[in-house]
Amino acid sequence: MIKEIVKDPEFLTKPAEPATAEDAAVAQDLLDTMDSMDDDCACLAANQIGSTKAVIAYEAAEDNKRYVMYNPKVKQAMRPFKTSEACYSVEKETNLTRFAVIKVAYQELVDGELVPRTQQFQGWTAQIIQHAIDHCKGRLV
């Protein structure tokens, strides 16, 4: 279901709750909402569509496919760089430090069960994943 983008800082700054397999509808809502937006929508976190769960969706630069992560956490970050980012939930761009290479532990929904995964990301995909994970932590750019 397509959801409205949340812009309320009080809601967005609350850390997300752990997601479970029962939150598959939240993941689908993220994908549906991304599909309804312009082509510039690279990622969304569940709190941006009104859910309190730790779920993110992103479009990988490598294959232009959309993926979902449950309970993502950056485990390793390398090669910091300065950048500026925009966000659908925040009116202004923000200058900040990101990492060019990250390793992320997360869960993926497979046959109704959450399965643990660890994967390394780099470049633009690493940057947008960091942005979405910040949302899960209650951090706004």
N, CA and C atoms as a LAMMPS dump frame, in Angstrom:
ITEM: TIMESTEP
0
ITEM: NUMBER OF ATOMS
423
ITEM: BOX BOUNDS ff ff ff
-5.0000000000000000e+02 5.0000000000000000e+02
-5.0000000000000000e+02 5.0000000000000000e+02
-5.0000000000000000e+02 5.0000000000000000e+02
ITEM: ATOMS id mol type element x y z
1 1 1 N 0.839 -1.175 0
2 1 2 C 0 0 0
3 1 3 C 0.89 1.247 0
4 2 1 N 0.544 2.206 -0.814
5 2 2 C 1.293 3.459 -0.883
6 2 3 C 0.971 4.29 0.357
7 3 1 N 2.018 4.766 1.015
8 3 2 C 1.865 5.551 2.241
9 3 3 C 2.369 6.97 2.023
10 4 1 N 1.885 7.883 2.846
11 4 2 C 2.376 9.263 2.849
12 4 3 C 3.73 9.306 3.555
13 5 1 N 4.608 10.198 3.109
14 5 2 C 5.911 10.355 3.741
15 5 3 C 5.75 11.179 5.019
16 6 1 N 6.258 10.64 6.125
17 6 2 C 6.205 11.299 7.436
18 6 3 C 7.293 12.364 7.497
19 7 1 N 6.931 13.537 7.994
20 7 2 C 7.896 14.63 8.147
21 7 3 C 7.981 15.12 9.586
22 8 1 N 7.274 14.481 10.49
23 8 2 C 7.235 14.884 11.896
24 8 3 C 8.543 14.501 12.6
25 9 1 N 9.384 15.483 12.976
26 9 2 C 10.67 15.167 13.601
27 9 3 C 10.539 14.378 14.91
28 10 1 N 9.482 14.629 15.651
29 10 2 C 9.3 13.909 16.923
30 10 3 C 9.142 12.406 16.675
31 11 1 N 8.374 12.037 15.665
32 11 2 C 8.19 10.625 15.321
33 11 3 C 9.468 10.044 14.711
34 12 1 N 10.091 10.785 13.807
35 12 2 C 11.254 10.295 13.079
36 12 3 C 12.506 10.13 13.942
37 13 1 N 12.575 10.807 15.073
38 13 2 C 13.772 10.721 15.92
39 13 3 C 13.672 9.628 16.985
40 14 1 N 12.618 8.85 16.96
41 14 2 C 12.512 7.712 17.876
42 14 3 C 13.18 6.494 17.242
43 15 1 N 14.063 5.814 17.967
44 15 2 C 14.693 4.603 17.416
45 15 3 C 13.64 3.54 17.085
46 16 1 N 13.897 2.803 16.035
47 16 2 C 12.961 1.775 15.572
48 16 3 C 12.964 0.562 16.504
49 17 1 N 11.842 -0.13 16.503
50 17 2 C 11.7 -1.39 17.236
51 17 3 C 12.166 -2.529 16.34
52 18 1 N 12.641 -3.62 16.922
53 18 2 C 13.042 -4.769 16.085
54 18 3 C 11.867 -5.266 15.231
55 19 1 N 12.177 -5.589 14.005
56 19 2 C 11.172 -6.117 13.086
57 19 3 C 11.133 -7.639 13.174
58 20 1 N 9.991 -8.211 12.84
59 20 2 C 9.812 -9.659 12.808
60 20 3 C 9.268 -10.054 11.431
61 21 1 N 9.142 -11.335 11.201
62 21 2 C 8.585 -11.815 9.93
63 21 3 C 7.156 -11.309 9.73
64 22 1 N 6.462 -11.017 10.812
65 22 2 C 5.093 -10.506 10.707
66 22 3 C 5.045 -9.086 10.156
67 23 1 N 6.209 -8.454 9.987
68 23 2 C 6.259 -7.098 9.448
69 23 3 C 6.451 -7.079 7.932
70 24 1 N 6.145 -8.174 7.281
71 24 2 C 6.28 -8.244 5.824
72 24 3 C 5.414 -7.188 5.135
73 25 1 N 4.274 -6.854 5.705
74 25 2 C 3.411 -5.83 5.105
75 25 3 C 4.096 -4.468 5.116
76 26 1 N 4.884 -4.196 6.144
77 26 2 C 5.634 -2.939 6.204
78 26 3 C 6.641 -2.895 5.056
79 27 1 N 7.332 -3.994 4.84
80 27 2 C 8.3 -4.07 3.741
81 27 3 C 7.604 -3.835 2.397
82 28 1 N 6.456 -4.443 2.205
83 28 2 C 5.722 -4.255 0.947
84 28 3 C 5.269 -2.811 0.797
85 29 1 N 4.825 -2.199 1.896
86 29 2 C 4.42 -0.791 1.852
87 29 3 C 5.598 0.101 1.458
88 30 1 N 6.803 -0.215 1.952
89 30 2 C 7.991 0.553 1.565
90 30 3 C 8.219 0.456 0.056
91 31 1 N 8.153 -0.752 -0.472
92 31 2 C 8.368 -0.952 -1.903
93 31 3 C 7.279 -0.274 -2.736
94 32 1 N 6.033 -0.405 -2.305
95 32 2 C 4.922 0.237 -3.022
96 32 3 C 5.083 1.755 -3.027
97 33 1 N 5.484 2.305 -1.884
98 33 2 C 5.655 3.75 -1.773
99 33 3 C 6.811 4.22 -2.652
100 34 1 N 7.923 3.471 -2.636
101 34 2 C 9.041 3.821 -3.519
102 34 3 C 8.608 3.785 -4.985
103 35 1 N 7.852 2.772 -5.355
104 35 2 C 7.382 2.645 -6.741
105 35 3 C 6.516 3.824 -7.161
106 36 1 N 5.808 4.416 -6.206
107 36 2 C 4.9 5.52 -6.517
108 36 3 C 5.614 6.862 -6.63
109 37 1 N 6.877 6.906 -6.206
110 37 2 C 7.62 8.162 -6.184
111 37 3 C 8.444 8.316 -7.461
112 38 1 N 9.071 9.472 -7.59
113 38 2 C 9.895 9.706 -8.774
114 38 3 C 11.098 8.759 -8.793
115 39 1 N 11.783 8.749 -9.875
116 39 2 C 12.92 7.835 -10.046
117 39 3 C 14.091 8.145 -9.127
118 40 1 N 14.061 9.27 -8.44
119 40 2 C 15.162 9.645 -7.552
120 40 3 C 15.056 9.019 -6.173
121 41 1 N 14.012 8.278 -5.882
122 41 2 C 13.852 7.67 -4.561
123 41 3 C 14.763 6.444 -4.471
124 42 1 N 15.866 6.603 -3.749
125 42 2 C 16.866 5.536 -3.649
126 42 3 C 16.652 4.649 -2.436
127 43 1 N 16.023 5.195 -1.387
128 43 2 C 15.814 4.392 -0.179
129 43 3 C 14.705 5.002 0.664
130 44 1 N 14.11 4.152 1.488
131 44 2 C 13.14 4.58 2.491
132 44 3 C 13.286 3.681 3.706
133 45 1 N 13.027 4.259 4.863
134 45 2 C 12.979 3.493 6.105
135 45 3 C 11.527 3.466 6.582
136 46 1 N 11.188 2.463 7.355
137 46 2 C 9.803 2.271 7.78
138 46 3 C 9.237 3.473 8.528
139 47 1 N 10.062 4.164 9.314
140 47 2 C 9.509 5.31 10.041
141 47 3 C 9.097 6.439 9.091
142 48 1 N 9.646 6.459 7.894
143 48 2 C 9.26 7.482 6.927
144 48 3 C 7.858 7.254 6.361
145 49 1 N 7.308 6.058 6.598
146 49 2 C 5.934 5.785 6.161
147 49 3 C 5.028 5.471 7.356
148 50 1 N 5.492 5.849 8.558
149 50 2 C 4.633 5.75 9.73
150 50 3 C 4.753 4.491 10.549
151 51 1 N 5.69 3.614 10.247
152 51 2 C 5.88 2.39 11.03
153 51 3 C 7.035 2.578 12.008
154 52 1 N 6.958 1.907 13.132
155 52 2 C 8.022 1.999 14.142
156 52 3 C 9.036 0.862 14.018
157 53 1 N 8.961 0.058 12.984
158 53 2 C 9.808 -1.132 12.833
159 53 3 C 11.113 -0.836 12.09
160 54 1 N 12.142 -1.62 12.387
161 54 2 C 13.458 -1.477 11.756
162 54 3 C 13.48 -2.23 10.428
163 55 1 N 12.915 -1.601 9.416
164 55 2 C 12.866 -2.167 8.069
165 55 3 C 13.254 -1.057 7.102
166 56 1 N 14.108 -1.38 6.128
167 56 2 C 14.479 -0.414 5.101
168 56 3 C 14.331 -1.054 3.721
169 57 1 N 14.148 -0.2 2.733
170 57 2 C 14.161 -0.634 1.337
171 57 3 C 15.089 0.306 0.582
172 58 1 N 15.808 -0.25 -0.381
173 58 2 C 16.74 0.567 -1.161
174 58 3 C 16.843 0.007 -2.569
175 59 1 N 17.306 0.868 -3.464
176 59 2 C 17.561 0.442 -4.842
177 59 3 C 19.06 0.4 -5.057
178 60 1 N 19.583 -0.775 -5.338
179 60 2 C 21.021 -0.956 -5.515
180 60 3 C 21.477 -0.325 -6.827
181 61 1 N 22.565 0.429 -6.754
182 61 2 C 23.115 1.079 -7.948
183 61 3 C 23.643 0.055 -8.943
184 62 1 N 24.075 -1.081 -8.45
185 62 2 C 24.708 -2.085 -9.3
186 62 3 C 23.745 -2.749 -10.282
187 63 1 N 22.501 -2.959 -9.858
188 63 2 C 21.556 -3.668 -10.727
189 63 3 C 20.186 -2.987 -10.845
190 64 1 N 20.036 -1.827 -10.184
191 64 2 C 18.777 -1.068 -10.201
192 64 3 C 17.586 -1.878 -9.694
193 65 1 N 17.848 -2.867 -8.856
194 65 2 C 16.769 -3.641 -8.232
195 65 3 C 16.559 -3.132 -6.814
196 66 1 N 15.349 -3.341 -6.319
197 66 2 C 15.014 -2.915 -4.96
198 66 3 C 15.098 -4.102 -4.012
199 67 1 N 15.635 -3.812 -2.823
200 67 2 C 15.844 -4.834 -1.805
201 67 3 C 15.307 -4.335 -0.472
202 68 1 N 15.01 -5.282 0.412
203 68 2 C 14.522 -4.973 1.751
204 68 3 C 15.459 -5.6 2.77
205 69 1 N 15.732 -4.862 3.84
206 69 2 C 16.508 -5.373 4.975
207 69 3 C 15.678 -5.208 6.24
208 70 1 N 15.663 -6.238 7.041
209 70 2 C 15.047 -6.192 8.367
210 70 3 C 16.174 -6.075 9.389
211 71 1 N 16.024 -5.191 10.341
212 71 2 C 16.96 -5.024 11.459
213 71 3 C 18.413 -4.829 10.999
214 72 1 N 18.657 -3.917 10.051
215 72 2 C 20.025 -3.735 9.546
216 72 3 C 20.913 -2.996 10.551
217 73 1 N 22.183 -3.406 10.583
218 73 2 C 23.169 -2.746 11.435
219 73 3 C 24.501 -2.712 10.696
220 74 1 N 25.14 -1.547 10.677
221 74 2 C 26.466 -1.437 10.089
222 74 3 C 27.455 -2.05 11.061
223 75 1 N 28.183 -3.052 10.609
224 75 2 C 29.157 -3.749 11.447
225 75 3 C 30.579 -3.267 11.206
226 76 1 N 30.822 -2.737 10.02
227 76 2 C 32.15 -2.246 9.685
228 76 3 C 31.988 -1.117 8.684
229 77 1 N 32.797 -0.066 8.85
230 77 2 C 32.728 1.085 7.954
231 77 3 C 34.141 1.545 7.624
232 78 1 N 34.405 1.714 6.331
233 78 2 C 35.748 2.085 5.884
234 78 3 C 35.686 3.215 4.86
235 79 1 N 36.769 3.965 4.788
236 79 2 C 36.965 5.046 3.827
237 79 3 C 35.921 6.158 3.974
238 80 1 N 36.019 6.926 5.066
239 80 2 C 35.081 8.035 5.263
240 80 3 C 35.237 9.116 4.194
241 81 1 N 34.135 9.766 3.894
242 81 2 C 34.149 10.898 2.971
243 81 3 C 33.044 11.865 3.358
244 82 1 N 33.231 13.123 2.989
245 82 2 C 32.238 14.167 3.253
246 82 3 C 31.279 14.233 2.069
247 83 1 N 30.002 14.43 2.381
248 83 2 C 28.994 14.523 1.327
249 83 3 C 27.828 15.377 1.808
250 84 1 N 26.893 15.596 0.933
251 84 2 C 25.664 16.312 1.243
252 84 3 C 24.501 15.424 0.81
253 85 1 N 23.482 15.322 1.655
254 85 2 C 22.336 14.457 1.339
255 85 3 C 21.016 15.186 1.518
256 86 1 N 20.072 14.799 0.704
257 86 2 C 18.693 15.255 0.826
258 86 3 C 17.868 14.086 1.358
259 87 1 N 16.661 14.398 1.807
260 87 2 C 15.794 13.372 2.382
261 87 3 C 14.345 13.782 2.141
262 88 1 N 13.496 12.81 1.85
263 88 2 C 12.084 13.101 1.642
264 88 3 C 11.386 13.578 2.913
265 89 1 N 11.952 13.267 4.073
266 89 2 C 11.336 13.637 5.342
267 89 3 C 11.872 14.939 5.919
268 90 1 N 12.938 15.479 5.335
269 90 2 C 13.583 16.686 5.856
270 90 3 C 13.672 17.705 4.722
271 91 1 N 13.373 18.952 5.019
272 91 2 C 13.307 19.99 3.99
273 91 3 C 14.661 20.393 3.412
274 92 1 N 15.715 20.354 4.199
275 92 2 C 16.998 20.879 3.735
276 92 3 C 18.026 19.771 3.547
277 93 1 N 19.028 20.061 2.71
278 93 2 C 20.15 19.136 2.568
279 93 3 C 21.059 19.264 3.775
280 94 1 N 21.751 18.178 4.09
281 94 2 C 22.642 18.143 5.247
282 94 3 C 24.023 17.684 4.811
283 95 1 N 25.047 18.352 5.338
284 95 2 C 26.425 17.92 5.125
285 95 3 C 26.789 16.938 6.22
286 96 1 N 27.429 15.83 5.857
287 96 2 C 27.776 14.815 6.837
288 96 3 C 28.887 13.919 6.311
289 97 1 N 29.346 13.016 7.17
290 97 2 C 30.36 12.04 6.79
291 97 3 C 29.693 10.69 6.585
292 98 1 N 30.009 10.043 5.485
293 98 2 C 29.569 8.682 5.192
294 98 3 C 30.811 7.836 4.953
295 99 1 N 30.596 6.561 4.721
296 99 2 C 31.69 5.636 4.463
297 99 3 C 31.501 4.993 3.091
298 100 1 N 32.576 4.905 2.336
299 100 2 C 32.509 4.386 0.97
300 100 3 C 32.299 2.88 0.93
301 101 1 N 32.727 2.184 1.991
302 101 2 C 32.578 0.729 2.069
303 101 3 C 32.019 0.379 3.443
304 102 1 N 30.963 -0.421 3.463
305 102 2 C 30.378 -0.853 4.733
306 102 3 C 30.061 -2.341 4.683
307 103 1 N 30.059 -2.95 5.852
308 103 2 C 29.58 -4.324 5.997
309 103 3 C 28.345 -4.243 6.889
310 104 1 N 27.258 -4.849 6.416
311 104 2 C 25.975 -4.749 7.11
312 104 3 C 25.473 -6.141 7.486
313 105 1 N 25.057 -6.271 8.744
314 105 2 C 24.347 -7.467 9.201
315 105 3 C 22.861 -7.11 9.187
316 106 1 N 22.049 -7.991 8.628
317 106 2 C 20.618 -7.741 8.524
318 106 3 C 19.903 -9.076 8.409
319 107 1 N 18.592 -8.997 8.311
320 107 2 C 17.795 -10.19 8.083
321 107 3 C 16.989 -9.998 6.807
322 108 1 N 16.753 -11.126 6.14
323 108 2 C 15.979 -11.145 4.905
324 108 3 C 14.823 -12.116 5.1
325 109 1 N 13.661 -11.774 4.588
326 109 2 C 12.5 -12.65 4.697
327 109 3 C 12.562 -13.705 3.6
328 110 1 N 12.645 -14.968 4.012
329 110 2 C 12.706 -16.093 3.079
330 110 3 C 11.678 -17.127 3.54
331 111 1 N 10.691 -17.394 2.705
332 111 2 C 9.644 -18.369 3.02
333 111 3 C 9.017 -18.136 4.393
334 112 1 N 8.742 -16.871 4.681
335 112 2 C 8.061 -16.527 5.923
336 112 3 C 8.942 -16.482 7.161
337 113 1 N 10.239 -16.688 7.005
338 113 2 C 11.182 -16.669 8.131
339 113 3 C 12.253 -15.611 7.879
340 114 1 N 12.715 -14.968 8.956
341 114 2 C 13.829 -14.036 8.829
342 114 3 C 15.141 -14.812 8.899
343 115 1 N 15.958 -14.632 7.887
344 115 2 C 17.225 -15.34 7.76
345 115 3 C 18.362 -14.329 7.891
346 116 1 N 19.348 -14.605 8.767
347 116 2 C 20.456 -13.65 8.925
348 116 3 C 21.363 -13.616 7.706
349 117 1 N 21.812 -12.413 7.375
350 117 2 C 22.723 -12.198 6.25
351 117 3 C 23.773 -11.169 6.677
352 118 1 N 24.916 -11.235 6.038
353 118 2 C 25.936 -10.198 6.16
354 118 3 C 26.453 -9.935 4.757
355 119 1 N 26.557 -8.658 4.415
356 119 2 C 26.964 -8.317 3.062
357 119 3 C 27.766 -7.021 3.075
358 120 1 N 28.7 -6.924 2.156
359 120 2 C 29.484 -5.701 1.997
360 120 3 C 28.897 -4.888 0.857
361 121 1 N 28.873 -3.569 1.047
362 121 2 C 28.362 -2.636 0.044
363 121 3 C 29.376 -1.534 -0.153
364 122 1 N 29.338 -0.913 -1.332
365 122 2 C 30.254 0.19 -1.587
366 122 3 C 29.579 1.252 -2.436
367 123 1 N 30.214 2.419 -2.496
368 123 2 C 29.744 3.505 -3.336
369 123 3 C 28.366 4.02 -2.952
370 124 1 N 27.585 4.348 -3.984
371 124 2 C 26.254 4.928 -3.784
372 124 3 C 25.346 4.007 -2.968
373 125 1 N 25.392 2.719 -3.241
374 125 2 C 24.541 1.781 -2.497
375 125 3 C 24.894 1.813 -1.012
376 126 1 N 26.17 1.858 -0.68
377 126 2 C 26.587 1.947 0.73
378 126 3 C 26.058 3.235 1.354
379 127 1 N 26.121 4.317 0.612
380 127 2 C 25.679 5.604 1.141
381 127 3 C 24.183 5.604 1.453
382 128 1 N 23.361 5.102 0.543
383 128 2 C 21.916 5.142 0.793
384 128 3 C 21.508 4.17 1.9
385 129 1 N 22.209 3.055 2.006
386 129 2 C 21.917 2.126 3.103
387 129 3 C 22.236 2.792 4.437
388 130 1 N 23.359 3.506 4.511
389 130 2 C 23.692 4.228 5.746
390 130 3 C 22.611 5.248 6.079
391 131 1 N 22.106 5.949 5.067
392 131 2 C 21.048 6.932 5.265
393 131 3 C 19.81 6.267 5.877
394 132 1 N 19.396 5.153 5.299
395 132 2 C 18.191 4.461 5.786
396 132 3 C 18.412 3.883 7.192
397 133 1 N 19.597 3.354 7.451
398 133 2 C 19.881 2.816 8.789
399 133 3 C 19.876 3.942 9.818
400 134 1 N 20.364 5.115 9.431
401 134 2 C 20.278 6.266 10.346
402 134 3 C 18.83 6.532 10.731
403 135 1 N 17.917 6.424 9.764
404 135 2 C 16.493 6.603 10.092
405 135 3 C 16.058 5.591 11.155
406 136 1 N 16.507 4.35 11.037
407 136 2 C 16.143 3.335 12.023
408 136 3 C 16.666 3.68 13.417
409 137 1 N 17.768 4.394 13.461
410 137 2 C 18.348 4.817 14.743
411 137 3 C 17.709 6.098 15.274
412 138 1 N 16.813 6.68 14.496
413 138 2 C 16.189 7.933 14.904
414 138 3 C 17.04 9.146 14.566
415 139 1 N 17.979 8.995 13.661
416 139 2 C 18.841 10.097 13.227
417 139 3 C 18.32 10.662 11.923
418 140 1 N 18.22 11.978 11.887
419 140 2 C 17.798 12.661 10.664
420 140 3 C 18.989 13.371 10.052
421 141 1 N 19.122 13.305 8.731
422 141 2 C 20.187 14.071 8.075
423 141 3 C 19.759 15.505 8.006
